Amino acid sequence: MTRTEIPDQLISTFNEFISSLLGLHFPHKRRQELVRGVTSAAQDLGFNDVLSFIYFVMSKELSQEQLGILTHHLTIGETYFFRDKKLFQALENHIIPQIVMSRRGRTRQHLRVWSAGCCTGEEPYSLAIAFDRVIPAPKDWRINILATDINEGFLQKARQGMYSEWSFRALPDHLKQKYFRQGDDCRFEISHDIRKMVTFSRLNLVDRTYPSPLTDTERMDVILCRNVLMYFAEEPRAQVVNRFCRSLAPGGWLVLSPSEGDFARHSGLVPVNFSGVTVFRKTVQDQTYPACASAAVRLPDHLQLQTTQLPININRYGEMPDHVKGRRPQTVSRPGKEADREAAKAKKPVGLPDIQVALPKDQTVSLDADSLACQARECADAGRLTEAGDWCRKAIQAEKLNPANYYLLSSILQEQGFMEASIKALKQAIYLDPGFVLAHVALGHITRGFGKLDDSLRHFQSALTLLKSMNSEDVLPYSDGLTVGHLVDLVRSMIPGE
Ligand SMILES: C[S@@+](CC[C@H](N)C(=O)[O-])C[C@H]1O[C@@H](n2cnc3c(N)ncnc32)[C@H](O)[C@@H]1O
């Protein structure tokens, strides 16, 4: 490759572009790292000169694979087992016991944890070891540790679970002996019981793909994101913290590294100190429901869906059923008005779901279904879930046969912890459109969370079959920017042997 100087102005523009793409920010003193990284990425990807590579990246033509390679050259992959001893002490002595206590007496003992920016896996496996050490009978619990990173190369290494001595620099010998098996090549393999608690998946923290039932990033008890946000620009960092806050169950914990504590300034999070270690706890805001106790929560009557089957023709995903096309703005009446309620009933075709909308009395809204759904999404993004659910039910009333509205409602219900109602809404979406791939994926995750592994596999396999007939670079509607190829990767990681 010819050696080319990159003009200052261009590298500044590229820096801003990278920040919007990956969150990463290279301040002036680290500019040379950006130049080195992009130069070696260009080389790796077979470009003759770095300038044309920079323009190519900024034209947004990069495939997922190329993006992975660029990311590999720009990110730092330093990590090891039980990094930050004091933090793991706080987890083992305070945080995990508190969560265990809060689940006492429940039939389903379930824990959901997320290691975001997990690198080569040492962090999520350390968490799994910590849970195994603290929980009295780990086999009675369903412990799901989601481990995500943007770098597919790191994830592949993590899935292998083979580590060299350097990764054990902070792990006491007795733990190494208990949880690892020495291989033939001086490396050590993580034990099967620990490995099966962790699911690895690619996720770019800048994307709007969380919290979402598609990425299984909702209702987390603990989120660890350490030594990641320190490399981010201010704006994407604040957005990530806001999304983490939404991904946490009320009372859930956000853990950053000691030098990143300032980034957790968020109205929904309060700092809690355990012997010099500060972690952040989500306050109970919009809804009061116990973390991970969702299965036990009965949905209030006004939120219940009647899952009567719909006597209609169904189209494949992507093509809306004909009766949904060419929709016109409608007037939706608030249920507080008796006359309006009667009128709405009269319009309801036989067998359609009876979804009641709880909204303030004496107001009439003249919005079409798309605008109502848009309002619902905006409220959900702002964490106002009750309001989001109300708007969404109105969107459903305005357009009863659109599967996307049921899918949206299911996401909101899931964020609220109303899992059974969320499942019903997803089934309704699939009834309206059996090719609605997002609903299959969401059902796959939920049923897996309930330990129904056969059902889960069936949903993931249906999703994979549908996805295989699509173009991998296409963005899936209603997915907040997820491409078909990315979802294929996600779904494959859920199917053993794929
Ligand atoms: C220094 S490592 C931290 C590993 C581990 N959390 C720890 O503290 O030991 C930073 C990780 O963040 C990941 N990362 C950087 N930007 C990311 C992004 N936009 N989305 C997801 N992961 C990202 C990198 O790939 C890398 O694995």
Ligand as a Chemical Component Dictionary entry (heavy atoms), coordinates in Angstrom:
data_LIG
# 
_chem_comp.id                   LIG 
_chem_comp.type                 NON-POLYMER 
_chem_comp.pdbx_formal_charge   0 
_chem_comp.three_letter_code    LIG 
# 
loop_
_chem_comp_atom.comp_id 
_chem_comp_atom.atom_id 
_chem_comp_atom.alt_atom_id 
_chem_comp_atom.type_symbol 
_chem_comp_atom.charge 
_chem_comp_atom.model_Cartn_x 
_chem_comp_atom.model_Cartn_y 
_chem_comp_atom.model_Cartn_z 
_chem_comp_atom.pdbx_ordinal 
LIG C1  C1  C 0  -10.944 -2.688 26.995 1  
LIG S1  S1  S 1  -12.143 -3.852 26.500 2  
LIG C2  C2  C 0  -13.038 -4.094 27.995 3  
LIG C3  C3  C 0  -13.298 -5.536 28.302 4  
LIG C4  C4  C 0  -13.959 -5.815 29.648 5  
LIG N1  N1  N 0  -15.223 -5.147 29.757 6  
LIG C5  C5  C 0  -13.067 -5.433 30.795 7  
LIG O1  O1  O 0  -13.285 -4.397 31.419 8  
LIG O2  O2  O -1 -12.122 -6.166 31.066 9  
LIG C6  C6  C 0  -13.245 -2.820 25.527 10 
LIG C7  C7  C 0  -14.219 -3.626 24.687 11 
LIG O3  O3  O 0  -15.232 -2.761 24.204 12 
LIG C8  C8  C 0  -15.599 -3.183 22.907 13 
LIG N2  N2  N 0  -16.263 -2.078 22.191 14 
LIG C9  C9  C 0  -15.739 -0.925 21.742 15 
LIG N3  N3  N 0  -16.662 -0.200 21.100 16 
LIG C10 C10 C 0  -17.812 -0.899 21.163 17 
LIG C11 C11 C 0  -19.131 -0.666 20.685 18 
LIG N4  N4  N 0  -19.449 0.431  19.994 19 
LIG N5  N5  N 0  -20.068 -1.599 20.933 20 
LIG C12 C12 C 0  -19.760 -2.729 21.614 21 
LIG N6  N6  N 0  -18.537 -3.002 22.084 22 
LIG C13 C13 C 0  -17.563 -2.101 21.865 23 
LIG C14 C14 C 0  -14.263 -3.564 22.292 24 
LIG O4  O4  O 0  -14.409 -4.397 21.165 25 
LIG C15 C15 C 0  -13.569 -4.257 23.464 26 
LIG O5  O5  O 0  -13.788 -5.619 23.457 27 
# 
loop_
_chem_comp_bond.comp_id 
_chem_comp_bond.atom_id_1 
_chem_comp_bond.atom_id_2 
_chem_comp_bond.value_order 
_chem_comp_bond.pdbx_ordinal 
LIG C1  S1  SING 1  
LIG S1  C2  SING 2  
LIG S1  C6  SING 3  
LIG C2  C3  SING 4  
LIG C3  C4  SING 5  
LIG C4  N1  SING 6  
LIG C4  C5  SING 7  
LIG C5  O1  DOUB 8  
LIG C5  O2  SING 9  
LIG C6  C7  SING 10 
LIG C7  O3  SING 11 
LIG C7  C15 SING 12 
LIG O3  C8  SING 13 
LIG C8  N2  SING 14 
LIG C8  C14 SING 15 
LIG N2  C9  SING 16 
LIG N2  C13 SING 17 
LIG C9  N3  DOUB 18 
LIG N3  C10 SING 19 
LIG C10 C11 SING 20 
LIG C10 C13 DOUB 21 
LIG C11 N4  SING 22 
LIG C11 N5  DOUB 23 
LIG N5  C12 SING 24 
LIG C12 N6  DOUB 25 
LIG N6  C13 SING 26 
LIG C14 O4  SING 27 
LIG C14 C15 SING 28 
LIG C15 O5  SING 29 
# 
